[in-house]
Amino acid sequence: ELLAEAGALGLQECVELRTNVSAEERGALFARAGAVVYTPSFEHFGIVPLEAMAAGRPVIAVALGGPCESVAHGETGWLCEP
């Protein structure tokens, strides 16, 4: 569904969706990412935003749950309304 939406917007060449990647692959992805979009709405704690920020990448996340504690809005990323 998300890939179809990216295609409808003409962004299919700019968007990658990955799940369950190895630590090595994750490091390589962070190294080439401009930003990391973190979509879970009610995660109590999410490691992905911390890993992204440790790699120097900004995080775009929903302003609920764990990201409210770890992402400094406007500094290490952006928190968006659900």
N, C-alpha and C positions, 0 to 999 in steps of 0.2 A: 504494500500500500504506500509506504514512504517512497520507494523507488519510483512508483508510478507518478506520485505527486512531483518528485524531482524532474521526471521526464516531461510532465505537463508544463512545467515552468522552464524547460529548456536547460536544466542543470544536471542532467544525467552524467555528463563528463566531469562534473565538479564535486559530486557527492559519492562517498563510499559509506556503506553500512557494514559493520563487522561485529561479530559476536564471538565470545570464547577464544580470544587470540592468545598465543603464547607470550611469555614475558619478552622474548627477543623481538617478536613481531610488534608487540605493543610499543616498545621503545622506538622502533623504526617508524611506526605510525605517528607517534608524538613528535619525532624529529622533523617530519615533513608537514605536519598539520599547522594551519594558520590559527586554529582555535579548536576547542573540543566542546561539542554540544552534549550535555548530560540531560537525558529526558525523564528519568524516574521522578514521579511527583511526591511520593511519600517514603523515600528511603530514609531511615533513621541516620545512617552513616553511609557515605559512598566513597570508596577508595579511588575511583576513577578521577574525580576532580582533584584529589590530592596528588595523584600521579601526574596528571596533566600540568598542574602548577609547578611541581618539582622539576618537570621538563621545560619550564619556562613558557608554557602555553596558556593563554587565557581560557576561561571556562564560561560557557553560556549555559545557565541552568534555571530551572523553575525555582522560584523563591518559596520553597517548602522543604521541610526536613533538613537533612544533613548539609546541603549546600549553603543554607543560611548561616551555618556555623563555620564553614570552611572557606567560602568564596567571599572576598572583600569586594563588594559591588563598586565597580569603577576603577579598581586597583588590580585585582588578580582575575577579574572577569566581570560578568554581568548577571544579575538575578532578574528574571522575568516573571511577571504575573502569570499565574496558572490560567 
